[in-house]
Amino acid sequence: MSNSFFIPVSEHCIRRSRWAAFLVLASLIDLSGCAPLQVRLGRKVYLDQTPVVSMSASLPSGPGIAPGQKSPLIAAFTEPGGEVLTTEGAGKGKVLWKDITVAASVVMANQKGTLSLPADPRVSEGKVGQVVITVPSHPDLRAELDVPVRYDYNFNAIFSGSTGSNGLDGSNGTDGMSGSMGSIDPNNPSAGGNGSDGSNGSDGSSGGPAGDGPDVRVQVVLKSGSHPLLQARVSAGRDERLFLVDPQGGSLSVASVGGAGGSGGKGGRGGRGGSGGIGTPSGSSGRDGLNGSDGSSGSSGSGGRITLTYDPEAKAFLAVIHLSNPGGPSPQFQEARLGPLW
């Protein structure tokens, strides 16, 4: 006679298992980005296998891009029946960016439909970015998009002190020794030996103190014209950054902050007490050792000194310049005649 047995499984359980397997497969496909599988499931389309009659391009985040920033790009394709297909990514559509060619000037474009602009305003000042989108499989399609450079943006220049070193973890205590075996023979009983105590874990050491934020110099001048802009140079040691700010909607925040203190080391675990030996009677187990204390975190650094020097013509726009140095001395303001910063 066979010892095997059969457990009936309901059709409902089978359907649930299949559905769970499908969800797992779909999530794996999304994570892997496997285009052929996504196309077979109807999640994506190949443009060389899709008839389209027109194409357009847009920036969903707004009409322009600021220096040092990124902006997603969306391309839309109209099929003969009027249905519109959009690109993957920001467009949340089915069209693969690998089927599209993007040429850009002033701005830069990657292969996932993201535009970026260098942080140095001198690269793009007075220029307009341009994007040209073509489709190798549809040479009759072409879309062009102007990308204005905008300066009504909240720019940031943050300088930090060094982080404190982390404390060392304490060492774990050693476990106690088990007691010696006794005898449980009723005719010849003997007591089991006591287990020895575990040793204490050692304390973790404290984290090291952080460094203070660096001293920062800020220079601001007004770039006059039909739409005035502020030129700003921010420097801390050898680190220099340039900004062009539209005071009508834009701002510049400059901060010198102390570094974070190092984390304290973890206290070591106390050793476990040894178990008592078996016998008549059995020996007592040893006591567990005490855990070591965690080390304290190191102290945070203070903000560095900030000095702002501004040209007299820029004085009326200083409200858009925000300075912050927690724990440091009050920022200093100096008025002086300055020429163009670049």
C-alpha positions in Angstrom: 0.0 0.0 0.0 1.4 3.4 -1.0 2.1 6.0 1.8 1.4 8.9 -0.6 -1.7 11.1 -0.2 -3.5 13.7 -2.2 -4.6 17.2 -1.1 -7.3 18.7 -3.3 -6.7 22.2 -4.5 -9.6 24.4 -5.5 -9.8 26.1 -8.9 -10.0 29.4 -7.0 -6.6 28.8 -5.4 -5.1 27.9 -8.7 -6.5 31.1 -10.3 -5.1 33.2 -7.4 -1.7 31.5 -7.7 -1.6 32.2 -11.4 -2.6 35.9 -10.9 0.1 36.3 -8.2 2.6 34.8 -10.6 1.5 37.2 -13.3 1.9 40.2 -11.0 5.4 39.1 -10.0 6.3 38.6 -13.7 4.9 42.1 -14.6 6.8 43.7 -11.7 10.0 42.0 -12.8 9.5 43.2 -16.4 9.0 46.8 -15.1 12.2 46.6 -13.1 14.2 45.0 -15.8 13.0 47.4 -18.5 13.0 44.5 -21.0 11.6 46.2 -24.1 10.7 43.0 -26.1 8.6 41.7 -23.2 7.0 45.0 -22.6 6.1 45.3 -26.3 4.6 41.7 -26.2 2.5 42.7 -23.2 1.3 45.8 -24.9 3.0 48.1 -22.4 5.4 49.6 -25.1 5.4 50.0 -28.9 8.1 50.0 -31.5 7.9 53.1 -33.7 9.1 51.2 -36.8 6.0 49.0 -36.5 3.6 51.8 -35.7 2.0 54.2 -38.3 2.1 57.8 -37.2 1.3 61.0 -39.1 2.6 63.8 -36.9 4.8 64.5 -33.9 5.2 67.3 -31.3 7.4 68.0 -28.3 6.8 69.7 -24.9 8.3 70.4 -21.5 5.8 69.4 -18.8 7.7 71.2 -16.1 7.4 74.6 -17.8 8.6 76.6 -20.8 12.2 76.9 -19.8 15.1 75.6 -17.8 17.4 77.3 -15.2 21.2 76.9 -15.1 22.2 73.7 -13.2 18.7 72.2 -13.5 17.0 69.4 -15.4 13.7 69.2 -17.2 11.9 66.1 -18.6 10.9 66.1 -22.3 7.8 64.6 -23.8 7.3 63.6 -27.4 3.8 62.9 -28.7 2.8 61.0 -31.8 -0.5 61.0 -33.6 -1.7 57.8 -35.3 -3.9 57.9 -38.4 -7.0 57.2 -36.4 -6.3 60.2 -34.1 -5.0 58.3 -31.1 -2.0 60.0 -29.5 1.0 58.0 -28.2 3.5 59.6 -25.8 7.0 58.7 -24.8 7.9 56.7 -21.7 9.2 58.4 -18.6 7.6 61.8 -17.9 5.1 61.1 -20.7 4.0 57.9 -19.0 3.4 56.5 -22.5 4.4 53.5 -24.7 6.9 55.0 -27.1 10.5 54.0 -26.4 13.1 56.8 -26.3 15.6 54.4 -27.9 13.5 54.7 -31.1 14.0 58.5 -31.2 16.9 60.8 -32.0 17.3 64.0 -29.9 19.7 66.7 -31.0 20.2 69.6 -28.7 22.1 72.9 -28.6 22.9 75.0 -25.5 21.0 72.4 -23.4 22.0 68.8 -23.2 19.8 65.7 -23.7 20.3 62.2 -22.5 18.9 59.0 -23.9 16.0 58.9 -21.5 14.4 62.2 -22.6 15.9 64.5 -19.9 17.3 67.9 -20.7 19.9 69.6 -18.5 21.7 73.0 -18.5 25.2 73.6 -17.2 25.3 75.4 -13.8 27.7 78.1 -15.0 25.4 80.9 -16.4 28.2 82.1 -18.7 27.6 79.0 -20.9 24.0 79.9 -21.7 23.7 83.6 -21.0 21.9 85.4 -23.9 21.1 82.2 -25.7 18.1 80.0 -26.3 18.3 76.3 -26.2 16.9 74.2 -29.0 15.9 70.6 -29.3 15.3 68.8 -32.6 13.6 65.4 -32.5 13.6 63.0 -35.4 12.6 59.3 -35.8 14.9 57.2 -38.0 12.0 54.9 -38.9 9.8 57.8 -39.9 12.2 60.3 -41.8 9.2 62.5 -42.7 8.6 63.4 -39.0 10.5 66.2 -37.2 9.7 68.3 -34.1 11.6 71.4 -32.9 11.3 73.0 -29.5 12.9 76.2 -28.2 14.0 76.0 -24.6 14.4 79.5 -23.0 16.9 79.9 -20.2 15.1 81.1 -17.1 16.5 82.9 -14.1 13.4 83.2 -11.9 14.5 80.2 -9.9 15.4 79.7 -6.3 19.1 79.0 -6.5 21.1 77.5 -3.6 24.8 77.6 -2.7 25.4 75.5 0.4 28.9 74.9 1.9 29.4 72.4 4.7 32.1 71.6 7.3 33.6 68.2 7.6 31.7 65.4 9.3 33.1 64.1 12.5 34.6 60.6 12.6 32.3 57.8 13.9 33.2 56.2 17.3 34.4 52.6 17.5 32.0 49.9 18.6 32.7 48.2 21.9 33.9 44.6 22.0 31.5 41.9 23.0 32.0 40.1 26.3 33.0 36.5 26.3 30.5 33.8 27.1 30.8 31.9 30.3 32.0 28.3 30.5 29.4 25.6 31.0 29.5 23.7 34.3 30.9 20.2 34.5 28.6 17.2 34.2 27.5 15.5 37.3 25.6 12.2 37.6 21.9 11.6 37.6 22.4 7.9 38.5 20.1 7.3 41.5 22.6 4.9 42.9 25.6 7.3 42.5 24.3 10.9 42.3 26.6 13.9 42.0 26.0 17.6 41.5 26.6 19.3 38.2 29.1 22.2 38.2 28.0 25.8 38.1 28.4 27.7 34.8 30.7 30.7 34.9 29.5 34.3 34.4 29.7 36.0 31.0 32.0 39.0 30.9 30.7 42.5 30.3 30.7 44.2 26.9 32.9 47.2 26.6 31.5 50.7 26.0 31.5 52.2 22.5 33.6 55.3 22.0 32.2 58.7 21.3 32.0 60.2 17.9 34.4 62.9 16.9 33.4 66.6 16.6 32.5 68.0 13.3 34.3 70.8 11.5 32.8 74.3 11.3 31.4 75.6 8.0 33.9 77.5 5.8 34.0 81.2 5.5 32.0 82.4 2.5 32.3 85.5 0.4 29.4 86.8 -1.7 29.6 89.5 -4.4 26.5 90.9 -6.0 26.1 93.4 -8.9 23.2 94.5 -11.0 23.2 93.6 -14.7 21.1 96.5 -16.1 18.8 96.2 -19.1 15.2 96.0 -20.1 14.9 93.1 -17.6 17.5 93.6 -14.8 19.3 90.6 -13.5 21.7 90.1 -10.5 25.1 88.7 -11.1 26.4 86.8 -8.1 29.8 85.2 -7.3 29.9 82.9 -4.2 33.2 81.5 -3.1 34.5 79.4 -0.2 38.2 78.7 -0.5 38.8 77.3 -4.0 35.1 76.5 -4.5 33.6 79.3 -6.6 30.1 79.3 -8.0 28.4 81.9 -10.3 24.7 82.7 -10.5 22.5 84.9 -12.6 19.2 85.7 -10.7 16.0 87.3 -11.8 14.9 89.4 -8.8 11.3 89.2 -10.1 10.5 85.7 -8.9 14.0 84.3 -8.3 16.3 84.2 -5.3 19.7 83.0 -4.1 20.2 81.3 -0.8 23.7 81.0 0.6 24.5 78.9 3.6 27.6 77.9 5.5 26.8 75.0 7.9 28.8 73.0 10.3 29.3 69.4 9.7 27.4 66.7 11.5 29.1 65.1 14.6 30.3 61.5 14.3 28.0 58.8 15.5 28.9 57.1 18.8 30.0 53.5 18.7 27.6 50.8 19.7 28.3 49.2 23.1 29.5 45.6 23.1 27.1 42.8 23.9 27.5 41.2 27.3 28.6 37.6 27.2 26.1 34.9 28.0 26.4 33.0 31.2 27.5 29.4 31.0 24.9 26.8 31.5 25.0 24.7 34.7 26.1 21.1 34.4 23.5 18.4 34.5 23.6 16.4 37.7 21.8 15.7 40.9 21.3 18.5 41.6 22.1 20.4 38.4 24.5 23.3 38.6 23.4 26.9 38.4 23.8 28.8 35.2 26.2 31.7 35.2 24.9 35.3 34.9 24.9 37.1 31.6 27.4 40.0 31.3 26.2 43.6 31.1 26.0 45.2 27.7 28.4 48.1 27.2 27.0 51.7 26.8 26.7 53.3 23.4 29.1 56.2 22.8 27.7 59.7 22.5 27.5 61.5 19.2 30.2 64.1 18.5 29.3 67.8 18.6 28.1 69.5 15.4 30.1 72.3 13.8 29.0 75.9 13.6 28.4 77.9 10.5 31.2 79.9 9.0 31.5 83.7 8.5 29.6 85.1 5.6 30.5 88.4 4.0 28.3 90.0 1.4 29.8 92.8 -0.8 27.3 94.5 -3.1 27.4 97.2 -5.7 25.3 100.3 -4.8 23.0 99.7 -7.8 22.2 96.2 -6.4 21.2 97.4 -3.0 17.5 97.6 -3.8 17.4 93.9 -4.7 19.2 92.4 -1.7 16.0 91.1 -0.3 16.2 88.2 -2.7 19.6 87.2 -1.3 19.2 84.9 1.8 22.2 84.2 4.1 22.3 81.5 6.7 25.1 80.2 9.0 23.6 78.5 12.1 25.8 79.0 15.2 28.2 81.4 13.4 28.7 85.1 13.6 26.1 87.5 12.1 26.6 87.9 8.3 28.5 91.1 7.3 27.2 93.5 4.6 29.6 95.8 2.7 28.8 98.3 0.0 31.5 98.9 -2.6 31.7 99.9 -6.2 32.0 96.6 -8.2 32.4 96.1 -11.9 30.8 93.2 -13.9 31.7 89.8 -12.3 32.3 88.2 -15.7 
